[in-house]
Amino acid sequence: MYKYLKDIALLLLLPGLVALGYALYNGPASWAVDGNTFWGTPISLFVFWIGLAHAGTLLSAIFLVLDIKLDKRTAMLAELSTLCSLAVAVVFPLMHLGVLERFYMVLPLADARMNIANIRSPLVWDFCCIVIYGVLSLLFFGTHLAAGRFPGLSKIRKPLGWLLFPLVLWVHTVVSLDFAATFVPEWRGAFFPVYFIVGAIYSGLALVGCILWFEGYRMRLLEQLVKIGSWLLCAIWLWNFMVSGNFCTSAFIFAGLLPQLLLVSAIKNSRVGRLLIYVSILFGLLLERLFLVSPGLGDSVPFGLVDLGLLAFGMSVFILGFCGIRWYLGTAIEGESTFFGEVDDSDMVQVSERMPGEANAAAADDPEYVEPWRSYETRTLRFPMFVGVSLTVLFCIWCSAQLAYDNVELSLVQMAPILYPMSALIAALIVVGKAFHSEVVPELGSFSKKTRVIWSAVIIAACIVLAGLLGAFFGGGSSKANDARVHSAPAEQISNPRLIWNSRCSSCHGVDGKFNEKFVREYYPVPQKLDSARLDSIGVDSLVQVILNGRTNMNAYEGRLSKAEARGLVHYMQKLAGEAK
């Protein structure tokens, strides 16, 4: 089955790459965009793929911490689907920004020019949460994979699972806040986080169902969870329709009504029937995401060739990546018919037979019972979480002290979306680092000299690449070439202050001097207003120096503008400030 799937993916890859290149070159005009929200296909596909990425955490990490048995193959396939879905998802918000090669600029850190991303922006929240979710998912998958060679690593899987458990809910809650924090009435509501989490888990379960179908076996618990997910989502859709009148009929049919056919034994026990149900769910939720992101386009979202190409790109990259890694790992994923978890069937029966009132007494009499605050997971995570929370608090203090936020109201509430993800990332790195040092490092002595040399070369190369990336980031890069390429003007007209303002300043300050508010609030803190009294108090000479030397988030224009042009620009600013009264 995988062979035919890979052939289909290869056929989809070429038109997908063409559509991606065309969209990046021509910008938002090339794909379906809602004129009221200015969001379109890339954001819809981002929400769709980030939802699919939740399946691995649900079926592996959450089941692990709840002591629910799951065979190794299902767990590792689910974890792998998370990584591949995340890899596809991150492309689309960067594509929406239009600065794919400068993704690092949404990191909440300052570069050499003291440009600092607005930590209040949902773009920064998304970037931090998704990157951290991807790193923790990779660590979780890597320890699972390496546990066969280093059994001691299996001990930290449950602590990592406890870190991922709240993170899977946190990430999609943050994504939902991106919508709820905007000015679009259809996106405002306290139910949005729950709605997004249910939809994400539901779509992820359908994806895992498709993967297991291609593996040639079924998981009955998965089918039960899919039915429960369809009931919850239908209830939310109907409730939202009664409250606001918003309803996507096609999504309700494909992802709400058709999955109820799993109640029919003939369809549930049919391989083709189960596959069609899972595909129907994925198709319905894709339509629902398109309707959600672009409510102004109506129930039937117009899909052009570029939109279809972007969808084909996501599908092909996911299939090729998943199938390639699945083939490469081979027996490491298949393993034996083993389960992970800490309870066997007899324990589960014993617990189920206890009366509710007898639970505490039975736990007290059980010699194997361990109080939660004394468990291995708590003892393992106690110190790493303390370090993670402490460093995160220090980071928040550092952010609030930056000059870039002097004119921006910055509170702990606005920084809350990144608090737990950063703490969890630091804690996970400490846990894995300690386990790697105690379990893997001693074993390296048993490797051959050639293997040790290869490991050393890989580590050194990784350090060099990381140092180069950090150097490029903190070096700030050159904005002169980019500015000249994008905002070029004929030499005989460049002395015109209006042309200079429109080509170099209006992207942040606005053509009329009243801010390009949408761009600024999504990327960086809001700049100073063009106020006549403030401009007069600063003086022409000082403003010329600000233009030439830069300030806070503003680039220096020395070498690109002469002093005469900068002075003419100041006079034009004063004119705009006077017209704004």
C-alpha positions in Angstrom: 0.0 0.0 0.0 2.8 2.4 0.9 4.3 2.0 -2.6 1.1 3.3 -4.3 0.9 6.1 -1.7 4.4 7.2 -2.5 3.7 7.2 -6.2 0.7 9.5 -5.6 2.8 11.8 -3.4 5.4 12.1 -6.1 2.8 13.1 -8.6 1.5 15.8 -6.3 4.9 17.1 -5.4 5.7 18.9 -8.7 2.5 20.9 -8.9 2.8 21.6 -5.2 6.3 23.0 -5.6 5.2 25.1 -8.5 2.3 26.5 -6.6 4.5 27.2 -3.5 7.1 29.1 -5.7 4.4 31.0 -7.5 2.7 32.0 -4.2 5.9 33.1 -2.6 6.8 35.2 -5.6 3.4 36.9 -6.1 2.2 37.1 -2.5 -1.3 37.0 -1.1 -3.0 38.0 -4.4 -2.3 34.5 -5.7 -4.4 32.6 -3.2 -7.9 32.8 -1.7 -8.0 35.7 0.8 -10.9 37.0 2.9 -11.0 40.7 2.4 -12.4 41.2 5.9 -9.7 39.2 7.8 -6.8 39.3 5.3 -6.2 35.7 6.1 -6.5 32.9 3.6 -5.4 29.5 2.4 -1.9 29.4 4.2 -3.4 30.1 7.6 -6.2 27.6 6.9 -3.7 24.9 6.0 -1.5 25.8 9.0 -4.4 25.3 11.5 -5.4 22.1 9.7 -1.9 20.5 9.8 -1.1 21.7 13.3 -4.3 19.9 14.3 -3.2 16.7 12.7 0.0 17.0 14.8 -1.9 16.4 18.0 -2.6 12.7 17.4 0.8 11.5 18.3 0.8 13.2 21.7 -2.7 12.0 22.4 -2.2 8.4 21.6 1.3 8.0 22.9 2.2 10.5 25.6 -1.2 10.9 27.2 -2.0 7.2 27.1 1.4 6.5 28.6 0.9 8.9 31.6 -2.6 7.5 32.1 -1.3 3.9 32.1 -3.4 2.9 29.1 -1.8 0.1 27.1 -0.8 0.8 23.5 1.4 -1.3 21.3 4.8 0.0 20.3 4.1 0.2 16.6 1.0 2.3 17.0 2.7 4.6 19.5 5.7 5.2 17.2 3.6 5.7 14.1 1.5 8.2 15.9 4.6 10.1 17.2 6.1 10.1 13.7 2.9 11.5 12.3 3.2 14.4 14.8 6.7 15.3 13.6 5.8 15.1 9.9 2.6 17.2 10.4 4.6 19.8 12.3 7.2 20.0 9.6 4.4 20.7 7.0 2.5 23.1 9.3 5.4 25.5 9.9 5.8 26.3 6.2 2.4 28.0 5.9 2.6 30.8 8.5 6.0 31.8 7.2 4.6 31.8 3.7 1.8 34.0 5.0 4.4 36.5 6.4 6.2 36.7 3.0 9.6 36.6 4.7 10.3 32.8 4.6 14.1 33.3 4.7 13.9 35.6 7.8 11.8 33.4 10.1 14.2 34.0 12.9 12.9 37.6 13.2 9.8 36.4 15.1 12.0 35.0 17.9 11.5 37.2 21.0 15.2 38.1 21.1 17.2 41.1 20.1 19.6 41.1 17.2 22.7 43.3 16.7 20.5 46.2 15.6 18.3 45.8 18.7 15.3 44.7 16.6 13.1 42.7 18.9 9.9 40.9 18.0 6.7 42.0 19.7 6.2 39.4 22.4 2.5 40.4 22.6 2.0 39.2 19.0 0.2 36.0 18.3 2.9 35.3 15.6 5.5 35.2 18.4 3.3 33.0 20.5 2.7 30.6 17.6 6.4 30.4 16.7 7.6 29.7 20.2 4.9 27.2 21.0 5.2 25.2 17.8 9.0 25.1 17.9 8.9 23.9 21.5 6.2 21.4 20.8 8.2 20.1 17.9 11.4 19.8 20.0 9.7 17.9 22.8 7.9 15.6 20.4 11.3 14.9 18.7 12.8 14.1 22.1 9.9 11.9 23.0 10.2 10.0 19.7 13.9 9.8 19.9 14.0 8.3 23.4 11.3 5.8 22.4 13.4 4.8 19.4 16.7 4.7 21.3 15.2 2.8 24.3 15.8 -0.5 22.4 19.5 0.2 22.3 19.7 2.0 25.7 16.9 0.6 28.0 17.5 3.2 30.7 16.1 5.9 28.4 12.6 4.3 28.7 12.5 5.5 32.3 12.3 9.2 31.2 9.5 8.6 28.7 6.8 9.0 31.3 8.3 12.3 32.7 8.5 13.6 29.2 4.9 12.5 28.7 3.8 14.5 31.7 5.5 17.6 30.1 3.8 17.0 26.8 0.3 16.3 28.3 -0.5 20.0 29.1 1.6 21.2 26.2 -0.7 19.5 23.6 -3.6 21.4 25.2 -1.6 24.6 25.6 -0.5 24.8 21.9 -3.9 24.7 20.4 -5.3 27.0 23.0 -2.7 29.6 22.0 -3.6 29.0 18.3 -7.3 29.7 19.2 -6.3 32.9 21.0 -4.8 34.1 17.7 -8.4 34.2 16.4 -10.2 35.3 19.6 -7.8 38.3 20.0 -8.7 39.8 16.7 -11.5 42.2 15.6 -13.5 39.5 13.7 -16.9 38.9 15.5 -17.1 35.3 14.3 -13.8 34.5 16.2 -14.7 35.9 19.5 -15.9 33.4 22.2 -14.8 31.7 25.3 -15.5 28.3 23.7 -12.8 28.7 21.0 -10.0 27.0 22.9 -12.1 23.9 23.6 -13.4 24.0 20.1 -9.9 24.0 18.6 -8.6 21.3 20.9 -11.5 18.9 20.1 -11.2 19.6 16.4 -7.4 19.1 16.5 -7.6 15.8 18.4 -10.5 14.6 16.2 -8.6 15.2 12.9 -5.4 13.7 14.4 -7.3 10.5 15.3 -8.6 10.3 11.7 -5.0 10.6 10.4 -3.8 7.8 12.7 -6.7 5.7 11.6 -5.6 6.1 8.0 -2.0 5.3 8.9 -3.1 2.1 10.7 -5.2 1.2 7.7 -2.2 1.3 5.5 -0.3 -0.7 8.1 -2.9 -3.4 7.7 -4.4 -3.5 11.2 -7.1 -1.7 13.2 -7.4 -0.3 16.7 -10.9 -0.5 18.1 -10.2 2.0 20.9 -9.4 4.5 18.1 -12.7 4.0 16.5 -14.5 4.6 19.8 -12.5 7.9 20.3 -13.4 9.0 16.7 -17.1 8.5 17.4 -16.9 10.5 20.7 -14.9 13.2 18.9 -17.6 13.5 16.2 -20.4 13.9 18.9 -18.5 16.6 20.7 -17.7 18.5 17.5 -21.3 18.3 16.3 -22.6 19.6 19.6 -20.2 22.6 19.4 -21.2 23.3 15.8 -24.9 23.2 16.5 -24.5 25.3 19.7 -22.5 27.9 17.7 -25.2 28.0 15.0 -27.9 28.6 17.5 -25.9 31.4 19.2 -24.3 33.2 16.2 -25.8 31.7 13.1 -22.5 30.6 11.7 -22.5 27.1 10.2 -20.5 25.2 7.6 -22.8 22.7 6.1 -20.2 20.7 4.1 -18.0 20.2 7.2 -21.0 19.1 9.2 -21.9 16.5 6.6 -18.4 15.1 6.0 -17.0 15.3 9.5 -20.2 15.1 11.6 -22.9 13.0 10.0 -20.9 10.5 7.8 -18.7 9.3 10.8 -21.9 8.1 12.5 -21.8 5.2 10.0 -19.2 3.7 12.3 -22.2 2.7 14.4 -23.2 0.3 11.6 -21.3 -3.0 12.0 -21.1 -3.8 8.3 -19.2 -0.5 7.7 -17.2 -0.6 10.9 -15.9 -4.0 10.1 -15.1 -3.2 6.4 -11.6 -2.1 5.6 -12.8 0.1 2.8 -15.6 1.5 4.9 -13.3 2.6 7.7 -10.8 4.2 5.3 -13.6 6.2 3.6 -14.9 7.4 7.0 -11.4 8.6 8.0 -10.9 10.4 4.7 -14.3 12.0 5.0 -13.4 13.3 8.4 -10.1 14.8 7.2 -11.9 16.4 4.1 -14.7 17.8 6.3 -12.3 19.3 8.8 -10.2 20.9 6.0 -13.4 22.6 4.7 -14.2 23.7 8.2 -10.8 25.3 8.7 -11.2 27.1 5.4 -14.6 28.4 6.4 -13.3 29.3 9.9 -10.3 31.3 8.7 -12.2 33.0 5.9 -15.8 33.6 7.2 -16.3 36.4 4.6 -16.0 33.9 1.7 -19.1 32.0 2.8 -19.8 28.3 3.1 -18.2 27.3 -0.2 -14.6 28.6 -0.1 -13.3 29.3 -3.7 -10.3 27.2 -4.4 -8.1 28.2 -7.2 -5.2 26.4 -8.8 -2.7 27.9 -6.4 -4.8 26.9 -3.4 -5.1 23.3 -4.7 -1.3 23.4 -5.3 -0.6 24.4 -1.8 -2.9 21.6 -0.5 -1.0 19.2 -2.8 2.3 20.4 -1.5 1.4 19.7 2.1 0.0 16.3 1.3 3.0 15.2 -0.8 5.6 16.5 1.7 3.8 14.7 4.6 3.5 11.4 2.7 7.0 11.3 1.4 8.5 12.3 4.7 6.4 9.8 6.7 6.9 7.0 4.3 10.6 7.7 3.9 11.3 7.7 7.7 9.0 4.7 8.1 10.9 2.7 5.5 14.3 3.8 6.9 13.5 2.9 10.5 11.8 -0.4 9.5 12.0 -3.0 12.2 12.9 -0.3 14.8 9.3 0.9 14.6 7.7 -2.5 14.2 9.5 -4.2 17.0 7.7 -7.0 18.8 4.1 -7.2 20.0 5.0 -5.3 23.2 3.1 -2.7 25.1 4.4 0.3 27.0 2.8 1.4 30.3 3.0 0.2 33.8 -0.2 -1.9 34.4 -1.1 -5.3 33.1 -4.5 -6.8 32.5 -4.8 -8.2 36.1 -4.0 -4.9 37.6 -6.7 -3.2 35.4 -9.3 -5.8 36.5 -8.3 -5.4 40.1 -8.7 -1.6 39.9 -12.0 -1.8 38.1 -13.5 -4.2 40.7 -12.9 -1.8 43.6 -15.8 0.2 44.9 -15.4 4.0 44.8 -15.4 4.2 48.6 -12.7 1.5 48.9 -10.2 3.1 46.6 -8.2 5.1 49.2 -8.2 2.1 51.6 -7.1 -0.3 48.9 -4.3 2.2 47.9 -3.1 2.4 51.5 -3.0 -1.4 51.8 -1.2 -1.8 48.4 2.5 -2.2 49.0 3.2 -1.0 45.4 1.2 2.2 45.8 3.3 5.4 45.6 1.9 8.8 46.6 1.9 11.1 43.6 4.3 13.6 45.1 6.8 10.8 45.8 6.6 9.1 42.5 9.5 8.6 40.1 8.0 11.1 37.7 7.7 13.8 40.3 11.2 13.3 41.6 12.6 13.4 38.1 10.8 16.6 37.1 11.0 18.5 40.4 14.4 20.1 39.9 14.2 20.5 36.0 10.9 22.3 36.3 12.3 24.6 39.1 15.1 25.6 36.8 12.8 26.0 33.8 10.3 28.2 35.7 13.2 30.3 37.2 14.8 30.9 33.8 11.5 31.7 32.2 10.7 34.3 34.8 14.1 35.8 34.3 13.5 35.9 30.6 10.2 37.7 31.1 11.9 40.3 33.3 14.5 40.8 30.6 11.8 41.3 28.0 10.0 43.9 30.1 13.3 45.8 30.6 14.0 46.2 26.9 13.9 49.7 25.5 11.7 48.5 22.7 8.8 48.2 25.1 9.1 51.6 26.7 6.1 52.8 24.7 4.1 49.6 24.8 2.0 48.3 27.6 3.6 44.9 28.4 2.1 42.7 31.2 2.5 39.2 32.4 -0.9 38.3 30.9 0.4 39.2 27.5 3.5 37.0 28.0 1.6 34.1 29.5 1.2 32.1 26.2 4.9 31.3 26.2 5.5 30.7 30.0 4.7 27.0 30.2 6.2 26.0 26.8 9.6 27.6 27.7 9.6 26.1 31.2 8.7 22.7 29.7 11.5 23.0 27.1 14.2 23.7 29.6 12.9 20.9 31.9 12.9 18.4 29.0 16.4 19.3 27.9 17.7 18.8 31.5 15.8 15.4 31.9 17.1 14.1 28.5 20.6 15.5 29.1 20.9 13.7 32.4 19.6 10.5 31.1 21.8 10.7 28.0 24.9 11.3 30.1 24.2 8.4 32.5 22.9 5.9 30.0 24.5 6.6 26.6 27.9 8.2 27.3 29.2 5.2 29.3 28.2 2.9 26.4 30.2 4.9 23.9 33.3 3.2 25.2 32.1 -0.1 23.8 31.7 1.3 20.3 34.5 0.9 17.7 36.9 3.7 17.1 35.3 4.4 13.7 31.9 4.8 15.3 33.3 7.2 18.0 34.9 9.3 15.3 31.7 9.5 13.3 29.7 10.5 16.5 32.4 13.2 17.3 32.3 14.5 13.8 28.5 14.8 13.8 28.5 16.6 17.2 31.2 19.0 16.0 29.4 19.7 12.8 26.1 20.4 14.6 27.9 22.8 17.0 29.5 24.6 14.0 26.1 24.9 12.2 24.4 26.1 15.4 27.1 28.7 16.0 26.8 29.9 12.4 23.0 30.3 12.8 23.4 32.2 16.1 26.1 34.4 14.6 23.9 35.2 11.5 21.0 36.0 13.8 22.8 38.2 16.3 24.8 39.8 13.4 21.5 41.2 12.1 22.2 40.5 8.5 22.3 43.2 5.8 19.1 45.1 5.2 20.6 47.4 2.5 20.4 44.9 -0.3 16.9 43.8 0.6 15.8 47.4 0.9 17.2 48.4 -2.5 15.7 45.4 -4.2 12.2 45.9 -2.8 12.0 49.7 -2.7 13.9 50.8 -5.7 13.1 54.1 -7.4 14.6 56.0 -10.4 17.6 58.1 -9.5 16.1 61.3 -10.7 13.1 60.9 -8.4 14.8 59.6 -5.2 15.2 63.1 -3.8 11.4 63.5 -3.6 10.6 63.2 0.1 7.1 61.8 -0.6 8.6 59.0 -2.7 11.2 58.2 0.0 8.5 58.1 2.7 6.2 55.8 0.7 9.0 53.4 -0.3 11.0 53.3 2.9 8.8 54.4 5.8 5.2 53.7 5.0 5.4 50.0 5.7 5.4 50.8 9.4 4.4 54.4 9.8 1.7 54.3 7.1 1.4 56.4 3.9 -0.6 59.1 5.9 1.7 58.8 9.0 -1.1 57.1 11.0 0.6 53.7 11.1 0.2 50.6 9.0 -1.4 49.2 12.1 -2.0 45.6 11.0 1.7 45.1 9.9 3.2 46.8 13.0 1.1 45.1 15.6 1.8 41.7 14.0 5.6 42.2 13.9 7.0 44.8 16.2 5.9 47.3 19.0 4.0 50.3 17.8 6.3 53.3 16.8 5.9 56.8 18.0 3.0 58.9 16.6 3.7 61.8 14.2 2.8 64.5 16.6 3.7 68.1 15.7 4.5 69.1 19.3 6.7 66.1 19.8 8.5 66.6 16.5 9.1 70.2 17.3 10.5 69.3 20.8 13.0 66.9 19.3 14.2 69.2 16.6 15.1 68.8 12.9 18.8 68.0 13.5 18.0 65.2 16.0 15.4 63.7 13.8 17.9 63.6 10.9 20.3 61.7 13.2 17.5 59.2 14.1 16.9 58.6 10.4 20.5 58.2 9.5 21.6 56.2 12.6 18.4 54.3 13.5 16.6 53.8 16.8 15.1 50.9 18.6 13.4 48.8 15.9 14.2 51.2 13.1 17.0 50.5 10.7 19.8 53.0 10.1 19.6 54.7 6.6 23.1 56.2 6.5 24.6 55.3 3.2 21.2 55.0 1.6 20.0 58.5 2.2 22.0 61.7 2.2 21.7 64.3 4.9 19.8 66.5 2.6 17.3 63.7 1.8 16.9 62.9 5.5 16.3 66.6 6.2 13.6 66.8 3.5 12.1 63.6 5.0 11.8 65.3 8.3 10.0 68.3 6.8 7.6 65.9 5.1 7.0 64.2 8.5 6.1 67.6 9.9 3.7 68.2 7.1 2.0 64.8 7.7 1.8 65.6 11.4 0.1 68.9 10.7 -2.4 67.2 8.4 -3.2 64.6 11.1 -4.6 67.3 13.4 
